[in-house]
Amino acid sequence: MDLFAKLRTNMGPLGKHSEFADGYWSFPKLEGEIAPRMRFKGKEVLTWSLNNYLGLANHPEVRKADADAAAKWGAAYPMGARMMSGQTNLHEQLEDELAAFVGKEKSYLLNYGYQGIMSVIDAILDRKDVVVYDSECHACIIDALRMHLGKRYVFPHNDIESCEKQLERATKLAAETGGGILVITEGVFGMTGDQGKLKEIVELKKKFEFRILVDDAHGFGTMGKTGAGTDEEQGVQDQIDLYFSTFAKSMASIGAFVAGDADVILYLRYNMRSQIFAKSLPMLLVEGALKRLELLRSQPELKSNLWKIVHALRDGLHAHGFSTGKSNSPVTPVVLNGTVGEAAALSMDLRENYGIFCSVVIYPVVPKGMIILRLIPTAVHTLEDVEETVTAFAAVKDKLDSGVYKNSELALSFGE
């Protein structure tokens, strides 16, 4: 088969409807200042799709710090990779402050979250090592494991009994290969909103020898007494061997970090290819991250405001009979039943007629027949925003249940 013809076939319904390429089915374009209310296709919408958990994206102190850093350094400084010419005192200061905040000896700055964790996993594993991981780990982890030349075992999401069985298999294999075992899970799973069972997994260290890597992109800043993450929330900070998070969520920026024992972080500094052969994180982003971390530590009301909105949204949805699954984090999935076509029609109705913008998750990310409307509450949403959203959701659910969306032109175009 011709390569491009195969790509078009793999596009599924979109491949049959090229007329949507520059229209509705292009990537959505939100316009205006980052805030709960922005503009979409010329209309104001109440948006629940921004990972701006603590509302730092347009916090006045953050905006000033970013502007001052841009004026002082520009976007280029420092030039070169960290180990060549890209090291500064501020890079080291940010690493030290991050490590102290999450309770680790050392941390290492990374340019991006997705690329960063892939490179962490690639650096610490060789073909002799065995990986045990949760089935719902983020795509960046799955992509990293595709590169792993050794064996990997997956356990169903948060199934500790299965995790233990996979560790038994991994232990036998590692004894033969002479390798080690790495368990990978997430602090907060970004699609479903439930926490990884960190406490139960580290309890298995009493029976098995392994290290654990936690991707806490959605937990850093939102979970735990101080916001230090899901491992703080569950009381197991000192038992997590490698803690990873990104600046793209609570910090409302770009970049990431990995934290752990000093000797392990030293090894990563000199073995992570994506950092060795890439330009250092620009000073603009480093100074901005220092300010964001300062606010995260000094203004606990940001996290308190976030959770006030989380609880109000959750309570309102539940009062109208909606399911939010097993979420016990700010991520709020609203679980509905319907086809891909119905999901497309419902999503358009929400945006065009109710002024609500949220992410819609469909097959193959979730099983056929399931629709998830994924809401991300933030500290800058209001209780009025919550009430408006719950009212709109109740209206579209009535339409979905009564079959209104089945016969819409959009639904029929994307029939299964």
Sequence and secondary structure as in RCSB ss.txt:
>XXXX:A:sequence
MDLFAKLRTNMGPLGKHSEFADGYWSFPKLEGEIAPRMRFKGKEVLTWSLNNYLGLANHPEVRKADADAAAKWGA
AYPMGARMMSGQTNLHEQLEDELAAFVGKEKSYLLNYGYQGIMSVIDAILDRKDVVVYDSECHACIIDALRMHLG
KRYVFPHNDIESCEKQLERATKLAAETGGGILVITEGVFGMTGDQGKLKEIVELKKKFEFRILVDDAHGFGTMGK
TGAGTDEEQGVQDQIDLYFSTFAKSMASIGAFVAGDADVILYLRYNMRSQIFAKSLPMLLVEGALKRLELLRSQP
ELKSNLWKIVHALRDGLHAHGFSTGKSNSPVTPVVLNGTVGEAAALSMDLRENYGIFCSVVIYPVVPKGMIILRL
IPTAVHTLEDVEETVTAFAAVKDKLDSGVYKNSELALSFGE
>XXXX:A:secstr
  HHHHHHHHTGGGGG GGGTTTTTS   EESSSSSEEEETTEEEEE     TTS TT HHHHHHHHHHHHHHTT
T S S TTTT   HHHHHHHHHHHHHTT SEEEEES HHHHHHHHHHHH  TT EEEEETT  HHHHHHHHH  S
 EEEE TT HHHHHHHHHHHHHHHHHHT  EEEEEESB TTT  B  HHHHHHGGGTS  EEEEE TTTTTTSSS
SS  HHHHTT GGG SEEEEESSSTT SS EEEEE HHHHHHHHTT HHHHTS    HHHHHHHHHHHHHHHH T
HHHHHHHHHHHHHHHHHHHTT B TT  SS EEEEEE  HHHHHHHHHHHHHHS EE EEE TTTS TTEEEEEE
   TT  HHHHHHHHHHHHHHHHHHHTTGGGGSHHHHHT  
